């Protein structure tokens, strides 16, 4: 079992903390200790600590959801240590034990302990990887959902908080009342304008709870934006077994990831920050150009690959990306449709970045599933791909591949692939989407008639023409022939 006591017994092939973990102090409270956080932010801090830096910036993890109880058990039994294994394209694996998390609190058991931890003067950053759903905004209006039952509970006087909003806001109230400066709230979630979204949602909750506190939060709490990137698939039992065999460590919840990592962060903090730049983080004044680059090149390309790939019979991202037809389709989309919509990205060679994306997608050892990439499309497509469509429609640019990606989603939503195998559609709008998709062989516009998802695109003749051509090709010829046809455009 991986613990502080067994660190010295680990094989030399497994790197481990070179610092004294007992001398660390928690300067960060983090909500959402999942695989991505442990492969990304916690890894960067561990790197700094191994360099003799940031020893007062260790992490206290917090779980809020009932499902986080399992992480609490693992973290407690392993002294918050875990194994991070990088899967390289050549099949080699690099393992290291991460020690930057030193405590884990489970809010449902003791919300007071979580609040007081954040209210202590040692904590200067509260960070988040709670997924898009954790920000509690309405998917159409973008406003804070005050009707959420847990939010309604937390807004009651003297309620023991159940939500991240209730916990963080109460900690900020105590800091204000005690004369302590507020901590920075740092979102590390993969959503556009993540800091801006966090600011809007947290200040909305605080204002509902106490208008004066809402004003204080608005005026004093920084919410820097960031762009984060590292493919981190779900840990499997196969991963656990392989790690035990190769590195000789029994780890209840290791993390596996690709070698690539990127973190672009706006340098706006109220009480200082770790020297992130010494671990390779890009500190910038404006993260938006980098964010749009990732969303429209990486994330939208995932959408371009996953539906076509699944329909064609592939089940993993590397299978599709290693197919020259798919790789060329993605490069053509990125070059001809996405790149013209981007702002200049300081310090980034876009040609190299796009080539690297294909190499990352092709890493067969990461084994990222297409099913994961196909999930929650109604949240992803409107944010990642449709802005590319709208800008190119306005500017007279190419939209043929973007429209085909939308058509591949519509065909996927029919619920069977080209071999007749069932598809399990995972989406908050599953019933609506599948009902519309079931009608589209008779009514080709039924899927894109959903204005909640597609807005007014159904009114645009050029988009409708490209979309219906691609959908008809998918129905008549299938995914690969449709991609072949697009290659000649």
Secondary structure, 3 states (H helix, E strand, C coil): CCCHHHHHHCCCCEECCCCCHHHCCEEEEEECCCHHHHHCHHHHHHHHHHCCCCCCCEEEEEECCHHHHHHHHHHHHCCCCEEEEEECCCCCEEEEEECCEEEEEECCCCHHHHHHHHHCCCCCEEEECCCHHHHCECCCCCCECCCCHHHHHHCCCCCCCCCHHHHHHHHHHHHHHCCCCCCEEEECCCCCCHHHHHHHHHHHHHHHHCHHHHHHHHHHCCCCCEEEECCCCCCCHHHHHHHHHHHCCCCCCCEEECCCCEEEEECCCCCCCCCHHHHCCEEECCCHHHHHHHHHHHHHHHHHHHHHHHHHCCCEHHHHHCCHHHHHHHHHHHHHHHHHHCCCCCCCCHHHHHHHHHHHHCCCCCCCEHHHHHCCHHHHHHHHCHHHHHHHHHHCCCCHHHHHHHHHHHHHCCCECCCCCECCCCCCCHHHHHHHHHCCCCCCCCCCCCHHHHCCHHHCHHHHHHHHHHHHHHHHCCHHHHHHHHHCC
